Amino acid sequence: MRLLAFASALSLDLLADHEVAALTVTAQIAKYCPSDSGGICYRLNVPEQTASSGNGDIFFQIQGPSTKQWIAVGQGTGMTGANIFVIYADGSGTNVTLSPRLGKGHFQPLFNSEAQVFLLEGSGIANCQMTANVRCSNCGSWSGGSMDFTSNKASWIWSVNNGSPLKSDSQSANLNEHSDKDKFTFDLTQARGGNSLNPFADAAASASSTSSASTTTAESNAYPNAASTASSTRDGDNSGSNADDETSLRATIAHGTIMGFTFIIVFPLGALLIRLCSFKALVWVHAGVQIFGYILALTGLSLGIFIGMVPTFELNLYHPIIGIIVIALLVFQPILGLLHHRIHRTSLNISFYSVIHVWLGRVAITLGIINGGLGLRLADNTSKGAIVYGIIAGVVWSAWVGVMVLTYLKKQGSST
C-alpha cells in the first residue's frame, strides 16, 4: 500500500514537472533588464494565436523597485509616436496605477483613453517591488505607429524617474522628467507561444512554493480594478489635463511653424531685396518686410513662453535661451537701420551703425535658422521633418550668403 502511494506521488510529481516544462516551451517569455536601471525588468509574451493572425492580445510585465517615482515602457523608436505605458504607486501606496500614454515629443506624454489595457492578477506592490502584469488588446497599432508581432527586432523604449513614489490614482497625473531612458529591441519570435490568460502569474505559480507564496502576497495587493480597461478607471480631472496637453501641442506646432517661416523666408527675403533690387522705395520695402518678420518673431516668442509655462511641458535650456538672445538682438535692428539710412543718405559713407546693423542681422538670422533645427530636435520631430528643414534652411542660407559675397565683390570691383 505504501509502495502504491509512493508511486502515485512520484507520478504526480513527474506530471507536474512535465506541465511546467510544457508551459516553458509553449508560453515563451522574452526578458530585458537594463544594466544601469537599478533593478528594473520588462517581460513580454505574444500568444500563438496573436502571432499567427498578426492581431490580438499581447502580455507584458513592468517590474522594478517601489522606491522609483515611476517606471515606463513603450513601443516605438523614440518619444514621438510611441505607445507608452507608465506605472507608479497609487494613492494608498500599496497598489499600482497603470497609465497608457501617447508620446508627442519632449514633453509629457498624453493620456491615451483609447488604449485597451488590463491589469492582471499579480499586479501590485509587495516586497519593495512594483509589478504590473498587463494585457493589451490593441497594441498592434495606435495613433502614431504599429508593430509587427512576428518581428525578430521590435523597437521599444524604456524610461524611469528616481524620486519619491508618486502615489496617485489619476492616470493622467503630472510626471516629472525621466532621470534615465534608452532604446532596446525585443525578439518577438522568442516571446511567441502559449494561450494563457496571464502567463506571468502562471510562470510564477509554477516556479516553486516560495515564489507561489510571494505571488499570493502580490495578488492580495493587486490593483482594485485589475480586470477593467484604462478608460473605465479615468479620474474626473483627466479631461482638463488632456486639454492642457493638447493646447501645448498646438502651441508647439504654431511656434515652430511661425519661427521657421520667419527665419527661413521673411528675414532672408528682406535681406536679399536690399542687395538684388533697385527702385525708389526699396529701403521702405526692406524695412516693412523686416518689421513684419519681427512681429512674427515676437508672436513665436510669446508662444514659446506660453509653452514653457505649461506644467506638463519639459524644456531643455539651449533652445529657449538662444531664441531669447536672437529676439533681443533684433530689438536694436530697426533703430540701427534708421540711423544707417539717415547717415548713408546724407554722406554716402558706411558708418559704425551701418556695420553693426548689417552684421547683427546676419548673426541673428543664422542663429535663428540653427535654433530652428535645435527646436525640432527638442520636439523629437521625425527624421524626415528634420531632413526637409535642413535642406530648405541650407539652400536659403547658402543663397543668402552667396548673394552677400557676390555683391561685396561687385562693390570692390566698382570702387577699384
C-alpha positions as CSV (number, residue, x, y, z in Angstrom):
1,M,0.0,0.0,0.0
2,R,2.8,2.4,0.9
3,L,4.6,1.4,-2.3
4,L,1.4,2.3,-4.3
5,A,1.1,5.7,-2.5
6,F,4.8,6.4,-3.2
7,A,4.4,5.5,-6.9
8,S,1.3,7.7,-7.1
9,A,3.1,10.6,-5.5
10,L,6.1,10.1,-7.8
11,S,3.9,10.1,-10.9
12,L,2.1,13.3,-9.8
13,D,5.5,15.0,-9.3
14,L,6.6,13.9,-12.7
15,L,3.4,15.1,-14.3
16,A,3.7,18.5,-12.6
17,D,7.3,18.7,-13.8
18,H,6.1,17.9,-17.3
19,E,3.4,20.6,-17.1
20,V,6.0,23.2,-16.0
21,A,8.3,22.2,-18.9
22,A,5.4,22.3,-21.3
23,L,4.4,25.8,-20.1
24,T,8.0,27.0,-20.5
25,V,8.0,25.7,-24.1
26,T,4.6,26.9,-25.2
27,A,4.5,30.2,-23.4
28,Q,7.9,31.8,-24.1
29,I,8.6,35.0,-22.2
30,A,11.2,37.4,-23.5
31,K,13.0,39.4,-20.8
32,Y,15.0,42.7,-20.9
33,C,16.6,44.2,-17.8
34,P,18.7,47.4,-18.4
35,S,22.0,47.0,-16.7
36,D,22.0,50.6,-15.4
37,S,18.3,50.9,-14.4
38,G,18.6,49.9,-10.7
39,G,16.7,46.6,-10.9
40,I,14.0,47.2,-13.5
41,C,12.9,44.4,-15.8
42,Y,10.5,44.1,-18.7
43,R,8.9,40.8,-19.9
44,L,6.8,40.1,-22.9
45,N,4.7,37.2,-24.3
46,V,2.9,37.1,-27.6
47,P,0.3,34.3,-27.6
48,E,0.4,31.8,-30.5
49,Q,-2.9,33.0,-31.9
50,T,-1.8,36.6,-31.9
51,A,1.5,35.8,-33.6
52,S,-0.3,33.7,-36.3
53,S,-3.0,36.2,-37.0
54,G,-1.0,39.3,-36.6
55,N,-3.6,40.8,-34.3
56,G,-4.9,40.3,-30.8
57,D,-3.7,40.3,-27.2
58,I,-0.1,40.6,-26.0
59,F,1.1,40.4,-22.4
60,F,3.9,42.4,-20.9
61,Q,5.2,42.9,-17.4
62,I,6.8,46.0,-15.9
63,Q,8.7,45.4,-12.6
64,G,11.0,47.5,-10.5
65,P,11.8,49.0,-7.1
66,S,8.8,50.7,-5.5
67,T,11.2,53.5,-4.5
68,K,11.1,54.7,-8.1
69,Q,8.7,57.6,-8.8
70,W,7.5,56.0,-12.0
71,I,8.6,53.3,-14.5
72,A,7.7,53.2,-18.1
73,V,8.0,51.1,-21.3
74,G,6.8,51.9,-24.8
75,Q,6.5,50.6,-28.3
76,G,8.5,52.7,-30.8
77,T,11.9,54.1,-31.6
78,G,11.6,57.4,-29.7
79,M,9.2,59.6,-27.7
80,T,7.4,60.9,-30.8
81,G,4.7,58.4,-31.8
82,A,5.4,55.9,-29.1
83,N,2.8,53.8,-27.4
84,I,3.8,54.3,-23.7
85,F,2.8,52.6,-20.5
86,V,3.7,54.1,-17.2
87,I,3.2,52.6,-13.7
88,Y,3.5,54.3,-10.3
89,A,2.3,53.8,-6.8
90,D,-1.4,54.6,-6.3
91,G,-2.9,56.8,-3.6
92,S,-2.6,54.2,-0.9
93,G,1.0,53.3,-1.8
94,T,0.1,49.6,-1.8
95,N,-1.1,49.1,-5.4
96,V,0.0,50.4,-8.8
97,T,-1.7,52.8,-11.3
98,L,-1.3,51.9,-14.9
99,S,-1.3,54.9,-17.2
100,P,-1.3,54.4,-21.0
101,R,0.0,57.5,-22.9
102,L,1.0,58.6,-26.4
103,G,4.4,60.3,-26.9
104,K,4.2,63.6,-28.8
105,G,7.8,64.8,-28.3
106,H,10.0,66.1,-25.5
107,F,7.2,66.9,-23.2
108,Q,4.9,64.8,-21.0
109,P,3.1,62.0,-23.0
110,L,-0.6,62.5,-23.3
111,F,-3.0,60.1,-21.6
112,N,-4.4,57.7,-24.1
113,S,-8.1,56.9,-23.4
114,E,-8.2,54.6,-26.5
115,A,-5.7,52.1,-25.0
116,Q,-7.3,48.7,-24.3
117,V,-5.1,47.7,-21.4
118,F,-5.9,45.5,-18.4
119,L,-4.0,45.0,-15.2
120,L,-4.0,41.3,-14.3
121,E,-3.5,39.3,-11.1
122,G,-0.1,39.5,-9.6
123,S,0.0,43.3,-10.1
124,G,0.7,45.5,-7.1
125,I,3.4,46.4,-4.6
126,A,5.0,43.8,-2.5
127,N,8.4,43.2,-1.0
128,C,9.6,46.7,-2.2
129,Q,8.7,45.8,-5.8
130,M,6.2,47.4,-8.1
131,T,4.7,44.9,-10.6
132,A,2.3,45.4,-13.4
133,N,1.1,42.3,-15.3
134,V,-0.6,43.8,-18.4
135,R,-2.8,42.5,-21.2
136,C,-3.0,44.9,-24.2
137,S,-5.7,44.2,-26.8
138,N,-4.8,46.9,-29.3
139,C,-1.0,47.1,-29.2
140,G,-0.8,46.1,-32.8
141,S,-1.5,49.7,-33.9
142,W,-2.0,53.0,-32.3
143,S,-2.1,56.7,-33.2
144,G,1.4,57.2,-34.3
145,G,2.7,53.7,-35.1
146,S,2.2,50.0,-35.3
147,M,4.1,46.8,-34.5
148,D,4.6,43.5,-36.4
149,F,4.2,40.7,-33.8
150,T,6.4,38.4,-35.9
151,S,9.4,40.7,-35.9
152,N,12.7,39.5,-34.6
153,K,13.7,43.1,-33.8
154,A,10.8,45.0,-32.5
155,S,11.7,48.5,-31.3
156,W,10.9,49.5,-27.7
157,I,11.9,52.3,-25.3
158,W,12.1,52.4,-21.5
159,S,12.4,55.2,-19.0
160,V,12.4,55.7,-15.3
161,N,12.4,58.6,-12.8
162,N,14.0,58.4,-9.5
163,G,12.4,60.1,-6.5
164,S,9.6,59.8,-4.0
165,P,6.8,57.5,-5.1
166,L,4.1,59.4,-7.0
167,K,1.1,57.9,-5.0
168,S,-1.7,58.9,-7.4
169,D,-4.8,57.2,-8.6
170,S,-5.0,59.5,-11.6
171,Q,-4.0,58.0,-14.9
172,S,-3.1,61.5,-16.2
173,A,-1.0,62.6,-13.2
174,N,1.8,65.0,-14.0
175,L,5.1,63.2,-14.4
176,N,8.5,64.8,-13.7
177,E,11.0,64.3,-16.5
178,H,12.8,61.0,-16.6
179,S,16.1,60.5,-14.9
180,D,17.2,57.7,-17.3
181,K,16.0,56.3,-20.6
182,D,17.1,54.2,-23.6
183,K,16.0,52.1,-26.5
184,F,16.1,48.4,-26.9
185,T,14.6,45.6,-29.0
186,F,12.6,42.5,-28.3
187,D,12.9,39.4,-30.5
188,L,9.2,38.6,-30.7
189,T,9.9,35.2,-32.1
190,Q,11.5,34.3,-28.7
191,A,8.4,35.6,-26.9
192,R,5.9,33.6,-29.0
193,G,3.6,30.8,-27.8
194,G,1.0,29.8,-25.3
195,N,-2.6,30.8,-24.8
196,S,-2.5,31.6,-21.1
197,L,-4.8,34.4,-19.8
198,N,-1.9,35.5,-17.6
199,P,1.4,33.9,-18.5
200,F,3.4,35.8,-15.8
201,A,1.1,34.5,-13.0
202,D,1.3,31.0,-14.4
203,A,5.1,31.1,-14.6
204,A,5.3,32.4,-11.0
205,A,2.9,29.8,-9.7
206,S,4.9,27.0,-11.4
207,A,8.3,28.1,-10.2
208,S,8.3,27.0,-6.6
209,S,6.3,27.1,-3.4
210,T,8.3,30.1,-2.2
211,S,7.6,32.1,-5.4
212,S,3.9,31.0,-5.1
213,A,3.7,32.5,-1.6
214,S,5.2,35.8,-2.8
215,T,2.8,35.8,-5.8
216,T,-0.1,35.4,-3.5
217,T,1.1,38.4,-1.5
218,A,1.4,40.4,-4.6
219,E,-2.1,39.4,-5.7
220,S,-3.6,40.4,-2.4
221,N,-2.2,43.9,-3.1
222,A,-3.4,43.9,-6.7
223,Y,-5.0,46.8,-8.4
224,P,-8.6,47.0,-7.3
225,N,-9.9,47.1,-10.9
226,A,-7.4,44.7,-12.3
227,A,-9.9,43.4,-15.0
228,S,-11.0,46.9,-16.1
229,T,-9.7,48.9,-19.0
230,A,-7.7,52.1,-18.7
231,S,-10.6,54.2,-20.0
232,S,-13.0,52.9,-17.3
233,T,-10.7,54.0,-14.5
234,R,-10.1,57.5,-15.5
235,D,-10.4,60.3,-12.9
236,G,-12.6,63.3,-13.3
237,D,-9.6,65.7,-13.7
238,N,-8.2,63.9,-16.8
239,S,-10.1,66.0,-19.3
240,G,-8.6,69.2,-18.0
241,S,-5.1,67.8,-18.0
242,N,-5.5,66.4,-21.5
243,A,-6.9,69.8,-22.7
244,D,-3.7,71.5,-21.4
245,D,-1.6,68.9,-23.1
246,E,-3.4,69.3,-26.4
247,T,-3.2,73.1,-26.1
248,S,0.6,72.9,-25.5
249,L,0.9,70.6,-28.5
250,R,-0.9,73.0,-30.8
251,A,1.1,75.9,-29.4
252,T,4.3,74.0,-30.1
253,I,3.3,73.3,-33.7
254,A,2.3,77.0,-34.2
255,H,5.6,78.2,-32.6
256,G,7.7,76.0,-34.8
257,T,5.8,77.0,-38.0
258,I,5.9,80.7,-37.3
259,M,9.6,80.8,-36.4
260,G,10.6,78.6,-39.3
261,F,8.7,80.8,-41.8
262,T,10.2,83.9,-40.2
263,F,13.9,82.9,-40.2
264,I,13.9,80.9,-43.4
265,I,11.7,83.0,-45.6
266,V,10.9,86.5,-44.3
267,F,14.2,87.7,-42.9
268,P,16.4,86.3,-45.7
269,L,13.9,87.7,-48.2
270,G,14.2,91.2,-46.7
271,A,18.0,91.0,-46.7
272,L,18.1,89.8,-50.3
273,L,15.8,92.5,-51.6
274,I,18.2,95.3,-50.4
275,R,21.0,93.5,-52.3
276,L,19.4,92.5,-55.5
277,C,16.8,95.2,-56.3
278,S,17.0,98.9,-57.1
279,F,13.9,101.1,-57.0
280,K,12.8,104.3,-55.3
281,A,11.0,102.8,-52.3
282,L,13.4,99.9,-51.8
283,V,14.6,101.0,-48.3
284,W,11.0,101.2,-47.0
285,V,10.0,97.8,-48.6
286,H,13.1,96.3,-46.9
287,A,12.1,97.9,-43.6
288,G,8.5,96.7,-44.0
289,V,9.4,93.1,-44.7
290,Q,11.8,93.0,-41.7
291,I,9.4,94.7,-39.3
292,F,6.7,92.1,-40.4
293,G,9.3,89.4,-39.7
294,Y,10.0,91.0,-36.3
295,I,6.2,90.9,-35.4
296,L,6.1,87.2,-36.4
297,A,9.2,86.5,-34.3
298,L,7.6,88.2,-31.2
299,T,4.4,86.1,-31.8
300,G,6.6,83.0,-31.9
301,L,8.4,84.1,-28.7
302,S,5.1,84.6,-26.9
303,L,4.0,81.1,-27.9
304,G,7.4,79.8,-26.7
305,I,6.9,81.5,-23.3
306,F,3.4,80.0,-23.1
307,I,4.7,76.5,-23.8
308,G,7.4,76.9,-21.1
309,M,4.7,77.9,-18.6
310,V,2.5,74.8,-19.2
311,P,3.3,72.4,-16.2
312,T,3.4,69.3,-18.4
313,F,6.0,70.7,-20.8
314,E,9.6,69.8,-20.3
315,L,12.2,72.2,-21.9
316,N,15.9,71.9,-22.1
317,L,17.8,75.2,-21.8
318,Y,19.7,75.7,-25.0
319,H,16.7,76.3,-27.4
320,P,14.8,78.9,-25.4
321,I,18.0,80.7,-24.3
322,I,19.2,81.0,-27.9
323,G,15.7,82.1,-29.0
324,I,15.5,84.8,-26.4
325,I,19.0,86.1,-27.3
326,V,18.1,86.2,-31.0
327,I,14.9,88.2,-30.3
328,A,16.9,90.5,-28.0
329,L,19.4,91.2,-30.8
330,L,16.5,92.0,-33.2
331,V,15.2,94.7,-30.9
332,F,18.0,97.0,-31.9
333,Q,17.7,96.4,-35.7
334,P,15.0,99.0,-36.5
335,I,16.9,101.7,-34.7
336,L,20.3,100.8,-36.2
337,G,18.7,100.6,-39.6
338,L,17.1,104.0,-39.3
339,L,20.5,105.5,-38.2
340,H,22.3,103.7,-41.0
341,H,19.8,105.0,-43.6
342,R,20.0,108.7,-42.4
343,I,23.8,108.8,-42.4
344,H,24.2,106.9,-45.7
345,R,21.6,109.2,-47.4
346,T,23.4,112.4,-46.4
347,S,27.1,111.3,-46.7
348,L,27.0,108.1,-48.6
349,N,29.5,106.8,-46.1
350,I,29.5,103.4,-44.3
351,S,29.1,104.3,-40.6
352,F,29.6,102.4,-37.4
353,Y,25.8,102.0,-37.2
354,S,25.8,100.5,-40.7
355,V,28.4,97.9,-39.8
356,I,26.6,96.9,-36.6
357,H,23.2,96.8,-38.4
358,V,24.4,94.5,-41.2
359,W,26.4,92.1,-39.0
360,L,23.8,92.0,-36.2
361,G,21.2,90.9,-38.8
362,R,23.5,88.3,-40.3
363,V,24.2,86.8,-36.8
364,A,20.5,86.9,-35.8
365,I,19.3,85.2,-39.0
366,T,22.0,82.5,-38.8
367,L,21.3,81.8,-35.1
368,G,17.6,81.7,-35.8
369,I,18.0,79.1,-38.5
370,I,20.3,77.0,-36.3
371,N,17.9,77.3,-33.4
372,G,15.0,76.1,-35.6
373,G,16.9,72.8,-36.0
374,L,17.6,72.6,-32.3
375,G,13.8,73.1,-31.7
376,L,13.0,70.2,-34.0
377,R,15.4,68.1,-32.0
378,L,13.9,69.2,-28.8
379,A,10.4,68.4,-30.0
380,D,11.7,64.9,-31.1
381,N,10.4,65.6,-34.6
382,T,10.6,62.9,-37.2
383,S,13.8,62.4,-39.1
384,K,12.1,63.2,-42.4
385,G,10.9,66.6,-41.0
386,A,14.4,67.4,-39.8
387,I,15.9,66.5,-43.2
388,V,13.4,68.7,-45.0
389,Y,14.0,71.6,-42.7
390,G,17.8,71.1,-43.0
391,I,17.6,71.1,-46.8
392,I,15.4,74.2,-47.1
393,A,17.4,76.1,-44.5
394,G,20.7,75.1,-46.0
395,V,19.7,76.2,-49.5
396,V,18.2,79.5,-48.4
397,W,21.2,80.3,-46.1
398,S,23.7,79.4,-48.8
399,A,21.9,81.5,-51.4
400,W,21.7,84.4,-49.0
401,V,25.5,84.2,-48.2
402,G,26.3,83.8,-51.8
403,V,24.5,87.0,-52.8
404,M,26.3,88.8,-50.0
405,V,29.6,87.6,-51.2
406,L,28.9,88.5,-54.9
407,T,27.6,92.0,-54.1
408,Y,30.7,92.6,-51.9
409,L,33.0,91.5,-54.7
410,K,31.0,93.6,-57.2
411,K,31.4,96.7,-55.0
412,Q,35.1,96.1,-54.6
413,G,35.4,95.9,-58.4
414,S,33.4,99.1,-58.9
415,S,35.4,101.0,-56.4
416,T,38.7,99.9,-58.0
